[in-house]
Amino acid sequence: MKKSKGKDTEAKLLTETELELMTIIWRLGEGSVSDVLEQLPKERNLAYTSVSTILRILEQKHILKARKEGRGHVYIPQIRKTDYEAKTVRHVVERVFNGTPVALVRQLLDSVELNEADLKELKGLINKAGERK
């Protein structure tokens, strides 16, 4: 699995459905169209052909790599979930919060109810980040 750098980092974010399918592939490690369909919630009515098309699009975007297996393909992530998360956060900070990470954190604290354990963990992460500087 390669780390996202350079041009890949500038690529557009995944669509909602692409992200839904990628989340399944990341969780499985790799998977076929049938594997992905099995993991979708029962109320999620995506046809086999739709899932197949989206996975091929993700392959064309170099997010997945396909390995021929029997009559089908097994799809393997080419970007780690943590790398995609980092890319998404950088995008949100730049585009939504005008390049100001503190504004993102302020909005998170104002918008999401955090329990004591979450706050303690955040304080620890902030302290750890301060020690690296």
N, C-alpha and C positions, 0 to 999 in steps of 0.2 A: 504494500500500500504506500503510495507516495504522498508526501506532504504537499499541501497546496501552497504554491509560491507564484510570484510573478503574474503572468497572464491569467492563470487559473483563479488567482485571488480577485482579479478584476471582473471575472465572469459574473453574470447575473445570478441572483438568488434563485433557488428552486421554487417552482409553483407549489401551491398547497398540496396538490395530488402527487407531484413528484416527491415532495418531502414526506408525505404519508408513506409512499412505497419505499423510499430510501430508509426511513426509520425502521421498517420491517427488515430490509436487507441488512442494515447495520446490526440489528438485534440477532438475526440469524447467522451473520458472518458471511453468508452467500446464500443464493437461492434461485430456484426456477420460478417461472410464472405461476405454476401450480402451488409452490411453496408460499408465494406471496398471497395468492388468493385465499389459501387456508388460514392465513394470519389476519386477514381483514375481518372487521366486525361483521356479524351476520347481516346487520341492517345496511351494510355498505354494498350496494349492488353495482360492482364493476365487472364488466364482461372480461373473459379471458383475453379477447383481442385487444381490449382497451389497456389492460395491464401490460400485455406484450408490447404494444406500441409505445407506451410510456417508458418501459424499461429499455427499449431500443433507442429512444430519444436520449435517455440518460447515458447510454453507451456512446452515442454520437457526441454528447457534451463532455465525454471523458470522465464522467462521474462513476460509471460502472465499466467493467470489462466483462465480456462474455466468453464462456468456455463451452464449446460444443460437447454435449453429453447425450448420447443416443439420438433421438429425433429432435431434441430441444436444446436449450441453452441454460447454463447456470451463470448467474450474474454475480460478480464480485466487486465490492466497493473499491474505488480508486482514490477516495478521499476519506479520511477518518472523520467520524462524527464530531469529535472535538475541534478539528480543523474547520469544519463547516460552521460550527457554533461560533468560533472565534471570528470567522469571516462575516457572519451575519451580525454579530455585535459591532464589529468595526463599521459595517455598512450603516447600521442604525445610528451609531454615534455620529458618523459623518453627515448622513442625510437628514435625520430627524432632529438631532440635538446639536446641529451646527458645529460638530467636532469637539463638543464639550462633554467628556465622560461623566463629570460630576452631575450634570443635568440629568443624565440617564439614571444615575444612582438615586438622585433626589426623587425623580419620578417613580422609580421602583419603590422606594420607601413610602412615598405618599399614596401609591396606588394598590400595593399588594400587602395584605395582612401577614406580617411575619411574627412567628412565635419567639419566645425567649431563646430557644436553641438556635433558630435561624439567625437572630441578631448576634448571639455570642459567636457563631461561626463567621459571620460577616466581619465582626470586630477583629477576630483572629486573622482573617485573610487580609484586612487592611493593615494590621500591624506587621504581618509577614511581608507584604508588599513594601511597606515603609523601610523595613530592614534591608531589602535588596537595593535600595537607592543609595 
